[in-house]
Amino acid sequence: MTIKIFITGGTGFVGANIIRLLLKQNYEVKALVRPQSRLDNLKGLDVEVVQGDLNDPNLSEKMRGTQVLFHVAAHYSLYQRDRFQLYQSNVLGTHSVLKAARQAGIERTVYTSSVAAIGVGKPTEIVNENHQSPVDKLVGHYKKSKYWAEQEAKKAVQEGQDIVIVNPSTPIGPWDIKPTPTGEIILRFLRRQMPAYVNTGLNLIDVRDVAWGHLLALEKGQSGERYILGHQNLSLKDLLTELSRLTRLDAPQRTIPLWLPLTVAWIEEFLLEPLGKEPKLALDGVRMSKSLMYYDGSKAIKELGLPQSPIKKALQDAITWFVDHGYSH
């Protein structure tokens, strides 16, 4: 019997890559999409699409007939104006989806959290699943909302639901439709809109490995455990150098002190946005770059068999996808 999977967030970057993998592995897929969602990432795929929202009162009806849930959907924004939406979608939405799964008799759930929920360690520290920054130390409402959403998943586990938690780091690769903040870095680089950079670092992973991480979590993950889906810790400078090698465009050589973008972002969000000017820089995004966001993915590698594809190839595929889809000018 073919296992049928219900997925939220299937139109997004990670979700679209998960769906492609599931179809290749002969799973049936039913995807929840919001009425206003762009469906470009699902074009031509053999997927049953149902319209609805994470907080739909009749969500369990839409899940009936499926055995597994991948709850991937989340609202991502670092802007102050979106803080209400972040808690509405990420925390209340997760509570609502997990409750619907229980009512629909879903046997196992893989919940997509984020390393954002784990937080960061001391300067230069590489943290694993056992680390937890106090919630008041998490920078910005996005990270806090992902922390509280993960608490919803843990509560549901305590009440007897079978839920595996995965915490992707920074995925890169094709189908980055929005694009993500890292996709934006690649695009700014391609458009030569990056004269300087800040000293920060992040953990990168091929988005297709993240998709495998979800499937492996379904097959081998322990309920209630969290697994960091990550690969390579890289400074922003090294990332830009790699992009320069791949594109033959010059990498920016100058660093800028953090107070400069902090000031610009504060002015944009608190002074200019109320006057109707769209901010280009999120204050929380700049504040995050104060810390190195370095993670250790060895638990998922050991226990799940998480693949570690070369980051160079993921970057190349991201560049190619952006260029082919007209993003690069």
Order of alpha helices (4+ residues) and beta strands (2+ residues): beta-alpha-beta-beta-alpha-beta-alpha-alpha-beta-alpha-beta-beta-alpha-beta-beta-alpha-beta-beta-alpha-beta-alpha-alpha-alpha-alpha
